[in-house]
Amino acid sequence: MHHLELKGEIVRITASTSFKAGQLSIKFIDMDKQTKEMMIRYTLKRQLDLRRKGLL
């Protein structure tokens, strides 16, 4: 597990409803290529895990 401290700006906030959780979109600023690749790998792995559990 890696902890990252990154700069970003909030692009969009969607309020939660009784049927769906809220969402927050962030645009990361000045992220190097290695960190970006690490974030993409983590995101894809997390999505796969959630699909296997039937949560996505």
PQR file with spaces between the fields and no chain letter, atoms N, CA, C, O and H, PARSE charges and radii, in Angstrom:
ATOM       1  N    MET     1       0.847   -1.173    0.000 -0.4000 1.5000
ATOM       2  CA   MET     1       0.000    0.000    0.000 -0.0000 2.0000
ATOM       3  C    MET     1       0.891    1.234    0.000  0.5500 1.7000
ATOM       4  O    MET     1       1.899    1.299    0.704 -0.5500 1.4000
ATOM       5  N    HIS     2       0.498    2.200   -0.799 -0.4000 1.5000
ATOM       6  CA   HIS     2       1.250    3.447   -0.901 -0.0000 2.0000
ATOM       7  C    HIS     2       0.333    4.603   -0.510  0.5500 1.7000
ATOM       8  O    HIS     2      -0.855    4.606   -0.832 -0.5500 1.4000
ATOM       9  H    HIS     2      -0.321    2.147   -1.371  0.4000 1.0000
ATOM      10  N    HIS     3       0.893    5.561    0.174 -0.4000 1.5000
ATOM      11  CA   HIS     3       0.162    6.784    0.491 -0.0000 2.0000
ATOM      12  C    HIS     3       0.741    7.889   -0.373  0.5500 1.7000
ATOM      13  O    HIS     3       1.956    8.079   -0.427 -0.5500 1.4000
ATOM      14  H    HIS     3       1.859    5.557    0.436  0.4000 1.0000
ATOM      15  N    LEU     4      -0.130    8.607   -1.042 -0.4000 1.5000
ATOM      16  CA   LEU     4       0.304    9.663   -1.945 -0.0000 2.0000
ATOM      17  C    LEU     4      -0.237   11.000   -1.479  0.5500 1.7000
ATOM      18  O    LEU     4      -1.356   11.093   -0.974 -0.5500 1.4000
ATOM      19  H    LEU     4      -1.117    8.452   -0.998  0.4000 1.0000
ATOM      20  N    GLU     5       0.556   12.015   -1.651 -0.4000 1.5000
ATOM      21  CA   GLU     5       0.108   13.378   -1.392 -0.0000 2.0000
ATOM      22  C    GLU     5       0.179   14.107   -2.725  0.5500 1.7000
ATOM      23  O    GLU     5       1.261   14.387   -3.241 -0.5500 1.4000
ATOM      24  H    GLU     5       1.465   11.940   -2.062  0.4000 1.0000
ATOM      25  N    LEU     6      -1.001   14.411   -3.275 -0.4000 1.5000
ATOM      26  CA   LEU     6      -1.072   14.985   -4.606 -0.0000 2.0000
ATOM      27  C    LEU     6      -1.881   16.277   -4.590  0.5500 1.7000
ATOM      28  O    LEU     6      -2.766   16.459   -3.753 -0.5500 1.4000
ATOM      29  H    LEU     6      -1.880   14.184   -2.856  0.4000 1.0000
ATOM      30  N    LYS     7      -1.569   17.161   -5.515 -0.4000 1.5000
ATOM      31  CA   LYS     7      -2.346   18.382   -5.689 -0.0000 2.0000
ATOM      32  C    LYS     7      -3.447   18.102   -6.698  0.5500 1.7000
ATOM      33  O    LYS     7      -3.236   17.392   -7.681 -0.5500 1.4000
ATOM      34  H    LYS     7      -0.850   17.013   -6.194  0.4000 1.0000
ATOM      35  N    GLY     8      -4.614   18.661   -6.451 -0.4000 1.5000
ATOM      36  CA   GLY     8      -5.724   18.468   -7.373 -0.0000 2.0000
ATOM      37  C    GLY     8      -6.763   19.551   -7.191  0.5500 1.7000
ATOM      38  O    GLY     8      -6.721   20.333   -6.241 -0.5500 1.4000
ATOM      39  H    GLY     8      -4.786   19.239   -5.653  0.4000 1.0000
ATOM      40  N    GLU     9      -7.690   19.575   -8.121 -0.4000 1.5000
ATOM      41  CA   GLU     9      -8.802   20.513   -7.997 -0.0000 2.0000
ATOM      42  C    GLU     9     -10.101   19.743   -8.181  0.5500 1.7000
ATOM      43  O    GLU     9     -10.173   18.811   -8.981 -0.5500 1.4000
ATOM      44  H    GLU     9      -7.724   18.940   -8.893  0.4000 1.0000
ATOM      45  N    ILE    10     -11.110   20.134   -7.445 -0.4000 1.5000
ATOM      46  CA   ILE    10     -12.417   19.494   -7.533 -0.0000 2.0000
ATOM      47  C    ILE    10     -13.085   19.959   -8.813  0.5500 1.7000
ATOM      48  O    ILE    10     -13.207   21.158   -9.067 -0.5500 1.4000
ATOM      49  H    ILE    10     -11.052   20.892   -6.794  0.4000 1.0000
ATOM      50  N    VAL    11     -13.518   18.989   -9.621 -0.4000 1.5000
ATOM      51  CA   VAL    11     -14.142   19.281  -10.901 -0.0000 2.0000
ATOM      52  C    VAL    11     -15.660   19.231  -10.772  0.5500 1.7000
ATOM      53  O    VAL    11     -16.361   20.060  -11.353 -0.5500 1.4000
ATOM      54  H    VAL    11     -13.418   18.016   -9.415  0.4000 1.0000
ATOM      55  N    ARG    12     -16.173   18.254  -10.006 -0.4000 1.5000
ATOM      56  CA   ARG    12     -17.624   18.073   -9.902 -0.0000 2.0000
ATOM      57  C    ARG    12     -17.966   17.378   -8.596  0.5500 1.7000
ATOM      58  O    ARG    12     -17.223   16.518   -8.124 -0.5500 1.4000
ATOM      59  H    ARG    12     -15.604   17.581   -9.534  0.4000 1.0000
ATOM      60  N    ILE    13     -19.099   17.761   -8.016 -0.4000 1.5000
ATOM      61  CA   ILE    13     -19.634   17.103   -6.836 -0.0000 2.0000
ATOM      62  C    ILE    13     -21.089   16.760   -7.130  0.5500 1.7000
ATOM      63  O    ILE    13     -21.873   17.619   -7.534 -0.5500 1.4000
ATOM      64  H    ILE    13     -19.703   18.460   -8.399  0.4000 1.0000
ATOM      65  N    THR    14     -21.439   15.492   -6.922 -0.4000 1.5000
ATOM      66  CA   THR    14     -22.813   15.041   -7.108 -0.0000 2.0000
ATOM      67  C    THR    14     -23.344   14.599   -5.754  0.5500 1.7000
ATOM      68  O    THR    14     -22.732   13.765   -5.086 -0.5500 1.4000
ATOM      69  H    THR    14     -20.802   14.794   -6.594  0.4000 1.0000
ATOM      70  N    ALA    15     -24.470   15.149   -5.350 -0.4000 1.5000
ATOM      71  CA   ALA    15     -25.062   14.813   -4.055 -0.0000 2.0000
ATOM      72  C    ALA    15     -25.582   13.383   -4.058  0.5500 1.7000
ATOM      73  O    ALA    15     -25.978   12.857   -5.098 -0.5500 1.4000
ATOM      74  H    ALA    15     -24.967   15.827   -5.893  0.4000 1.0000
ATOM      75  N    SER    16     -25.577   12.768   -2.893 -0.4000 1.5000
ATOM      76  CA   SER    16     -26.107   11.406   -2.784 -0.0000 2.0000
ATOM      77  C    SER    16     -27.629   11.447   -2.729  0.5500 1.7000
ATOM      78  O    SER    16     -28.230   12.442   -2.324 -0.5500 1.4000
ATOM      79  H    SER    16     -25.256   13.196   -2.048  0.4000 1.0000
ATOM      80  N    THR    17     -28.231   10.347   -3.144 -0.4000 1.5000
ATOM      81  CA   THR    17     -29.685   10.179   -3.067 -0.0000 2.0000
ATOM      82  C    THR    17     -29.947    8.914   -2.263  0.5500 1.7000
ATOM      83  O    THR    17     -29.010    8.248   -1.822 -0.5500 1.4000
ATOM      84  H    THR    17     -27.743    9.538   -3.473  0.4000 1.0000
ATOM      85  N    SER    18     -31.198    8.589   -2.075 -0.4000 1.5000
ATOM      86  CA   SER    18     -31.514    7.369   -1.325 -0.0000 2.0000
ATOM      87  C    SER    18     -31.145    6.116   -2.107  0.5500 1.7000
ATOM      88  O    SER    18     -31.057    5.033   -1.529 -0.5500 1.4000
ATOM      89  H    SER    18     -31.959    9.130   -2.433  0.4000 1.0000
ATOM      90  N    PHE    19     -30.925    6.249   -3.432 -0.4000 1.5000
ATOM      91  CA   PHE    19     -30.594    5.102   -4.268 -0.0000 2.0000
ATOM      92  C    PHE    19     -29.134    5.035   -4.670  0.5500 1.7000
ATOM      93  O    PHE    19     -28.653    3.970   -5.057 -0.5500 1.4000
ATOM      94  H    PHE    19     -30.996    7.129   -3.902  0.4000 1.0000
ATOM      95  N    LYS    20     -28.422    6.138   -4.590 -0.4000 1.5000
ATOM      96  CA   LYS    20     -27.066    6.191   -5.126 -0.0000 2.0000
ATOM      97  C    LYS    20     -26.168    7.045   -4.225  0.5500 1.7000
ATOM      98  O    LYS    20     -26.589    8.080   -3.707 -0.5500 1.4000
ATOM      99  H    LYS    20     -28.813    7.003   -4.275  0.4000 1.0000
ATOM     100  N    ALA    21     -24.932    6.592   -4.053 -0.4000 1.5000
ATOM     101  CA   ALA    21     -23.955    7.360   -3.266 -0.0000 2.0000
ATOM     102  C    ALA    21     -23.520    8.595   -4.039  0.5500 1.7000
ATOM     103  O    ALA    21     -23.558    8.605   -5.270 -0.5500 1.4000
ATOM     104  H    ALA    21     -24.591    5.752   -4.474  0.4000 1.0000
ATOM     105  N    GLY    22     -23.114    9.618   -3.337 -0.4000 1.5000
ATOM     106  CA   GLY    22     -22.611   10.820   -3.974 -0.0000 2.0000
ATOM     107  C    GLY    22     -21.278   10.557   -4.658  0.5500 1.7000
ATOM     108  O    GLY    22     -20.617    9.556   -4.381 -0.5500 1.4000
ATOM     109  H    GLY    22     -23.084    9.610   -2.338  0.4000 1.0000
ATOM     110  N    GLN    23     -20.890   11.451   -5.545 -0.4000 1.5000
ATOM     111  CA   GLN    23     -19.629   11.296   -6.260 -0.0000 2.0000
ATOM     112  C    GLN    23     -18.833   12.591   -6.209  0.5500 1.7000
ATOM     113  O    GLN    23     -19.391   13.685   -6.137 -0.5500 1.4000
ATOM     114  H    GLN    23     -21.427   12.264   -5.770  0.4000 1.0000
ATOM     115  N    LEU    24     -17.530   12.438   -6.249 -0.4000 1.5000
ATOM     116  CA   LEU    24     -16.615   13.566   -6.261 -0.0000 2.0000
ATOM     117  C    LEU    24     -15.588   13.311   -7.351  0.5500 1.7000
ATOM     118  O    LEU    24     -14.932   12.269   -7.346 -0.5500 1.4000
ATOM     119  H    LEU    24     -17.077   11.549   -6.307  0.4000 1.0000
ATOM     120  N    SER    25     -15.436   14.237   -8.281 -0.4000 1.5000
ATOM     121  CA   SER    25     -14.449   14.111   -9.362 -0.0000 2.0000
ATOM     122  C    SER    25     -13.310   15.088   -9.100  0.5500 1.7000
ATOM     123  O    SER    25     -13.527   16.268   -8.826 -0.5500 1.4000
ATOM     124  H    SER    25     -15.969   15.083   -8.286  0.4000 1.0000
ATOM     125  N    ILE    26     -12.090   14.563   -9.191 -0.4000 1.5000
ATOM     126  CA   ILE    26     -10.893   15.370   -8.924 -0.0000 2.0000
ATOM     127  C    ILE    26      -9.978   15.325  -10.135  0.5500 1.7000
ATOM     128  O    ILE    26      -9.757   14.262  -10.715 -0.5500 1.4000
ATOM     129  H    ILE    26     -11.913   13.604   -9.413  0.4000 1.0000
ATOM     130  N    LYS    27      -9.448   16.474  -10.515 -0.4000 1.5000
ATOM     131  CA   LYS    27      -8.441   16.559  -11.564 -0.0000 2.0000
ATOM     132  C    LYS    27      -7.093   16.737  -10.862  0.5500 1.7000
ATOM     133  O    LYS    27      -6.854   17.753  -10.209 -0.5500 1.4000
ATOM     134  H    LYS    27      -9.628   17.337  -10.044  0.4000 1.0000
ATOM     135  N    PHE    28      -6.216   15.743  -11.004 -0.4000 1.5000
ATOM     136  CA   PHE    28      -4.910   15.820  -10.363 -0.0000 2.0000
ATOM     137  C    PHE    28      -3.988   16.704  -11.187  0.5500 1.7000
ATOM     138  O    PHE    28      -4.006   16.666  -12.418 -0.5500 1.4000
ATOM     139  H    PHE    28      -6.409   14.918  -11.535  0.4000 1.0000
ATOM     140  N    ILE    29      -3.183   17.499  -10.494 -0.4000 1.5000
ATOM     141  CA   ILE    29      -2.302   18.469  -11.126 -0.0000 2.0000
ATOM     142  C    ILE    29      -0.849   18.050  -10.901  0.5500 1.7000
ATOM     143  O    ILE    29      -0.474   17.656   -9.796 -0.5500 1.4000
ATOM     144  H    ILE    29      -3.169   17.529   -9.495  0.4000 1.0000
ATOM     145  N    ASP    30      -0.041   18.137  -11.948 -0.4000 1.5000
ATOM     146  CA   ASP    30       1.410   17.865  -11.859 -0.0000 2.0000
ATOM     147  C    ASP    30       1.726   16.476  -11.314  0.5500 1.7000
ATOM     148  O    ASP    30       2.572   16.339  -10.430 -0.5500 1.4000
ATOM     149  H    ASP    30      -0.346   18.457  -12.845  0.4000 1.0000
ATOM     150  N    MET    31       1.054   15.441  -11.832 -0.4000 1.5000
ATOM     151  CA   MET    31       1.331   14.077  -11.402 -0.0000 2.0000
ATOM     152  C    MET    31       2.350   13.464  -12.383  0.5500 1.7000
ATOM     153  O    MET    31       2.163   13.523  -13.598 -0.5500 1.4000
ATOM     154  H    MET    31       0.367   15.552  -12.550  0.4000 1.0000
ATOM     155  N    ASP    32       3.415   12.883  -11.847 -0.4000 1.5000
ATOM     156  CA   ASP    32       4.409   12.281  -12.735 -0.0000 2.0000
ATOM     157  C    ASP    32       3.875   10.976  -13.336  0.5500 1.7000
ATOM     158  O    ASP    32       2.886   10.419  -12.859 -0.5500 1.4000
ATOM     159  H    ASP    32       3.568   12.834  -10.860  0.4000 1.0000
ATOM     160  N    LYS    33       4.536   10.509  -14.375 -0.4000 1.5000
ATOM     161  CA   LYS    33       4.063    9.363  -15.148 -0.0000 2.0000
ATOM     162  C    LYS    33       3.980    8.092  -14.301  0.5500 1.7000
ATOM     163  O    LYS    33       3.027    7.324  -14.432 -0.5500 1.4000
ATOM     164  H    LYS    33       5.339   10.962  -14.763  0.4000 1.0000
ATOM     165  N    GLN    34       4.959    7.868  -13.443 -0.4000 1.5000
ATOM     166  CA   GLN    34       4.980    6.663  -12.597 -0.0000 2.0000
ATOM     167  C    GLN    34       3.798    6.661  -11.624  0.5500 1.7000
ATOM     168  O    GLN    34       3.156    5.628  -11.437 -0.5500 1.4000
ATOM     169  H    GLN    34       5.733    8.492  -13.337  0.4000 1.0000
ATOM     170  N    THR    35       3.511    7.793  -11.014 -0.4000 1.5000
ATOM     171  CA   THR    35       2.387    7.898  -10.085 -0.0000 2.0000
ATOM     172  C    THR    35       1.068    7.701  -10.826  0.5500 1.7000
ATOM     173  O    THR    35       0.161    7.039  -10.322 -0.5500 1.4000
ATOM     174  H    THR    35       4.032    8.632  -11.166  0.4000 1.0000
ATOM     175  N    LYS    36       0.965    8.273  -12.016 -0.4000 1.5000
ATOM     176  CA   LYS    36      -0.252    8.127  -12.812 -0.0000 2.0000
ATOM     177  C    LYS    36      -0.501    6.654  -13.144  0.5500 1.7000
ATOM     178  O    LYS    36      -1.629    6.175  -13.031 -0.5500 1.4000
ATOM     179  H    LYS    36       1.702    8.811  -12.425  0.4000 1.0000
ATOM     180  N    GLU    37       0.544    5.940  -13.551 -0.4000 1.5000
ATOM     181  CA   GLU    37       0.410    4.522  -13.862 -0.0000 2.0000
ATOM     182  C    GLU    37       0.001    3.718  -12.626  0.5500 1.7000
ATOM     183  O    GLU    37      -0.812    2.799  -12.726 -0.5500 1.4000
ATOM     184  H    GLU    37       1.461    6.329  -13.643  0.4000 1.0000
ATOM     185  N    MET    38       0.565    4.061  -11.457 -0.4000 1.5000
ATOM     186  CA   MET    38       0.212    3.393  -10.211 -0.0000 2.0000
ATOM     187  C    MET    38      -1.265    3.618   -9.875  0.5500 1.7000
ATOM     188  O    MET    38      -1.950    2.693   -9.438 -0.5500 1.4000
ATOM     189  H    MET    38       1.226    4.807  -11.376  0.4000 1.0000
ATOM     190  N    MET    39      -1.749    4.834  -10.076 -0.4000 1.5000
ATOM     191  CA   MET    39      -3.156    5.159   -9.804 -0.0000 2.0000
ATOM     192  C    MET    39      -4.080    4.392  -10.759  0.5500 1.7000
ATOM     193  O    MET    39      -5.125    3.895  -10.341 -0.5500 1.4000
ATOM     194  H    MET    39      -1.193    5.585  -10.431  0.4000 1.0000
ATOM     195  N    ILE    40      -3.705    4.296  -12.016 -0.4000 1.5000
ATOM     196  CA   ILE    40      -4.522    3.573  -12.997 -0.0000 2.0000
ATOM     197  C    ILE    40      -4.587    2.094  -12.634  0.5500 1.7000
ATOM     198  O    ILE    40      -5.664    1.499  -12.659 -0.5500 1.4000
ATOM     199  H    ILE    40      -2.856    4.699  -12.356  0.4000 1.0000
ATOM     200  N    ARG    41      -3.440    1.494  -12.295 -0.4000 1.5000
ATOM     201  CA   ARG    41      -3.428    0.080  -11.906 -0.0000 2.0000
ATOM     202  C    ARG    41      -4.306   -0.169  -10.685  0.5500 1.7000
ATOM     203  O    ARG    41      -5.071   -1.133  -10.653 -0.5500 1.4000
ATOM     204  H    ARG    41      -2.565    1.978  -12.274  0.4000 1.0000
ATOM     205  N    TYR    42      -4.196    0.706   -9.676 -0.4000 1.5000
ATOM     206  CA   TYR    42      -5.009    0.549   -8.458 -0.0000 2.0000
ATOM     207  C    TYR    42      -6.492    0.653   -8.793  0.5500 1.7000
ATOM     208  O    TYR    42      -7.294   -0.154   -8.323 -0.5500 1.4000
ATOM     209  H    TYR    42      -3.575    1.490   -9.703  0.4000 1.0000
ATOM     210  N    THR    43      -6.859    1.642   -9.604 -0.4000 1.5000
ATOM     211  CA   THR    43      -8.267    1.857   -9.951 -0.0000 2.0000
ATOM     212  C    THR    43      -8.843    0.654  -10.692  0.5500 1.7000
ATOM     213  O    THR    43      -9.946    0.205  -10.381 -0.5500 1.4000
ATOM     214  H    THR    43      -6.208    2.298   -9.986  0.4000 1.0000
ATOM     215  N    LEU    44      -8.109    0.136  -11.664 -0.4000 1.5000
ATOM     216  CA   LEU    44      -8.590   -1.019  -12.418 -0.0000 2.0000
ATOM     217  C    LEU    44      -8.707   -2.260  -11.537  0.5500 1.7000
ATOM     218  O    LEU    44      -9.661   -3.026  -11.671 -0.5500 1.4000
ATOM     219  H    LEU    44      -7.213    0.501  -11.917  0.4000 1.0000
ATOM     220  N    LYS    45      -7.745   -2.464  -10.637 -0.4000 1.5000
ATOM     221  CA   LYS    45      -7.797   -3.605   -9.717 -0.0000 2.0000
ATOM     222  C    LYS    45      -8.996   -3.476   -8.777  0.5500 1.7000
ATOM     223  O    LYS    45      -9.695   -4.456   -8.520 -0.5500 1.4000
ATOM     224  H    LYS    45      -6.971   -1.841  -10.527  0.4000 1.0000
ATOM     225  N    ARG    46      -9.230   -2.284   -8.273 -0.4000 1.5000
ATOM     226  CA   ARG    46     -10.352   -2.050   -7.352 -0.0000 2.0000
ATOM     227  C    ARG    46     -11.690   -2.296   -8.060  0.5500 1.7000
ATOM     228  O    ARG    46     -12.594   -2.900   -7.483 -0.5500 1.4000
ATOM     229  H    ARG    46      -8.663   -1.487   -8.482  0.4000 1.0000
ATOM     230  N    GLN    47     -11.816   -1.834   -9.299 -0.4000 1.5000
ATOM     231  CA   GLN    47     -13.040   -2.067  -10.068 -0.0000 2.0000
ATOM     232  C    GLN    47     -13.263   -3.563  -10.289  0.5500 1.7000
ATOM     233  O    GLN    47     -14.389   -4.045  -10.164 -0.5500 1.4000
ATOM     234  H    GLN    47     -11.081   -1.344   -9.768  0.4000 1.0000
ATOM     235  N    LEU    48     -12.212   -4.293  -10.612 -0.4000 1.5000
ATOM     236  CA   LEU    48     -12.326   -5.724  -10.820 -0.0000 2.0000
ATOM     237  C    LEU    48     -12.770   -6.426   -9.539  0.5500 1.7000
ATOM     238  O    LEU    48     -13.639   -7.297   -9.576 -0.5500 1.4000
ATOM     239  H    LEU    48     -11.298   -3.901  -10.714  0.4000 1.0000
ATOM     240  N    ASP    49     -12.178   -6.051   -8.409 -0.4000 1.5000
ATOM     241  CA   ASP    49     -12.562   -6.636   -7.120 -0.0000 2.0000
ATOM     242  C    ASP    49     -14.039   -6.376   -6.813  0.5500 1.7000
ATOM     243  O    ASP    49     -14.747   -7.275   -6.360 -0.5500 1.4000
ATOM     244  H    ASP    49     -11.472   -5.343   -8.379  0.4000 1.0000
ATOM     245  N    LEU    50     -14.501   -5.150   -7.059 -0.4000 1.5000
ATOM     246  CA   LEU    50     -15.904   -4.809   -6.791 -0.0000 2.0000
ATOM     247  C    LEU    50     -16.853   -5.564   -7.735  0.5500 1.7000
ATOM     248  O    LEU    50     -17.935   -5.981   -7.322 -0.5500 1.4000
ATOM     249  H    LEU    50     -13.926   -4.419   -7.426  0.4000 1.0000
ATOM     250  N    ARG    51     -16.450   -5.738   -8.988 -0.4000 1.5000
ATOM     251  CA   ARG    51     -17.277   -6.516   -9.931 -0.0000 2.0000
ATOM     252  C    ARG    51     -17.394   -7.962   -9.497  0.5500 1.7000
ATOM     253  O    ARG    51     -18.471   -8.552   -9.577 -0.5500 1.4000
ATOM     254  H    ARG    51     -15.571   -5.399   -9.323  0.4000 1.0000
ATOM     255  N    ARG    52     -16.296   -8.535   -9.039 -0.4000 1.5000
ATOM     256  CA   ARG    52     -16.308   -9.923   -8.575 -0.0000 2.0000
ATOM     257  C    ARG    52     -17.236  -10.092   -7.374  0.5500 1.7000
ATOM     258  O    ARG    52     -17.861  -11.141   -7.210 -0.5500 1.4000
ATOM     259  H    ARG    52     -15.421   -8.055   -8.973  0.4000 1.0000
ATOM     260  N    LYS    53     -17.325   -9.068   -6.543 -0.4000 1.5000
ATOM     261  CA   LYS    53     -18.206   -9.114   -5.364 -0.0000 2.0000
ATOM     262  C    LYS    53     -19.640   -8.763   -5.728  0.5500 1.7000
ATOM     263  O    LYS    53     -20.537   -8.890   -4.895 -0.5500 1.4000
ATOM     264  H    LYS    53     -16.818   -8.216   -6.677  0.4000 1.0000
ATOM     265  N    GLY    54     -19.866   -8.323   -6.962 -0.4000 1.5000
ATOM     266  CA   GLY    54     -21.205   -7.954   -7.396 -0.0000 2.0000
ATOM     267  C    GLY    54     -21.651   -6.588   -6.927  0.5500 1.7000
ATOM     268  O    GLY    54     -22.847   -6.296   -6.899 -0.5500 1.4000
ATOM     269  H    GLY    54     -19.137   -8.220   -7.638  0.4000 1.0000
ATOM     270  N    LEU    55     -20.702   -5.750   -6.559 -0.4000 1.5000
ATOM     271  CA   LEU    55     -21.035   -4.421   -6.053 -0.0000 2.0000
ATOM     272  C    LEU    55     -20.962   -3.336   -7.120  0.5500 1.7000
ATOM     273  O    LEU    55     -21.300   -2.182   -6.859 -0.5500 1.4000
ATOM     274  H    LEU    55     -19.731   -5.987   -6.581  0.4000 1.0000
ATOM     275  N    LEU    56     -20.526   -3.699   -8.308 -0.4000 1.5000
ATOM     276  CA   LEU    56     -20.444   -2.737   -9.412 -0.0000 2.0000
ATOM     277  C    LEU    56     -21.213   -3.218  -10.608  0.5500 1.7000
ATOM     278  O    LEU    56     -21.254   -2.535  -11.632 -0.5500 1.4000
ATOM     279  H    LEU    56     -20.252   -4.637   -8.520  0.4000 1.0000
